[in-house]
Amino acid sequence: MPQKLSVIIPSYNEEHRIGHTLLSVSEFLKKQPYDYEILVINDGSKDGTAAVSRGLGAQVPNLRLVDNQENHGKGWVTRQGMLEAAGDVRVFMDADNSTKIDEITKFLPYFDQGFDVVLGSRRITGSNVAKDQNRLREFLGWVFRTIVHTLVPVGVTDTQCGFKAFTASATTAIFPKQTIFRWAFDVEILALARRSKLKIKELPITWVNDEASHVKLSGMINMLLEIIRIRFNLWTGKYK
């Protein structure tokens, strides 16, 4: 059981979803026996994401908004939030609430067992994908996973699930070395965790596909280029 849990929510143009997500997270955390904080890291949104988050300050205890005026990429603001957090366990989750914060209840016992990183997976036995993605997105996901397992094997089934938890010490071992800030940042942080010989556990989660979220072919190409860059960084010792 953590003394304090930090929940990091990287957000870009989420004004229509962030309010519901914050209220849901808060309702769960208020019932828990440990201290907590909720960090919304705004990635230079062009809509009212920051205003909605700021306006919920009275309803959501321990909420902090980090309001970046420029867009840097989800990986950049995730790193920022993880390093600014104060919890001895730190979890980042998607602003669309596709995996709800109550999944953390399954994660916490593994930290007591000595694991450094605990990941949500939509691919292992016991996972519950409440609403499937369309066939094109499923195919692109399969292509991406095949490339990752070939070029940067990290020993997990689902690198892209947006629900990942780290101890404070794992956070400081991984995130300062991060160099990928957009498409394939999840792969890089897992590669860094593996390179640091951290103890990693993958657990099944419930995940609901948000049909408003899209991945374009150009995004897949950018992911491929970033994975090649990660492979090159590993070969050349850039992460030392």
Number of C-alpha atoms within 10 A of each C-alpha: 15 18 11 16 24 26 25 28 29 25 26 22 17 21 19 13 15 24 20 14 20 24 15 16 18 20 15 12 21 14 8 10 11 12 14 23 20 24 22 25 27 27 25 19 18 14 13 15 25 26 12 17 24 18 12 14 14 9 12 22 16 15 19 16 17 18 18 14 12 11 14 14 18 23 23 20 26 26 24 17 26 27 16 13 21 15 21 18 26 26 27 22 21 19 24 22 22 20 21 20 21 12 16 19 10 13 24 17 13 16 20 11 8 12 18 22 25 23 24 29 26 21 18 15 10 12 15 16 18 11 13 14 17 10 9 10 15 12 12 15 17 12 13 20 17 13 16 20 14 10 14 20 17 20 14 16 16 19 27 19 19 21 25 21 28 25 21 19 11 21 22 13 16 22 20 14 15 18 18 20 18 17 20 25 25 22 22 28 25 22 20 23 22 16 14 14 10 17 14 19 17 20 18 19 25 17 23 18 16 13 10 6 8 10 11 10 11 9 14 17 13 15 20 19 14 21 23 16 16 26 17 14 15 17 10 10 8 11 16 10
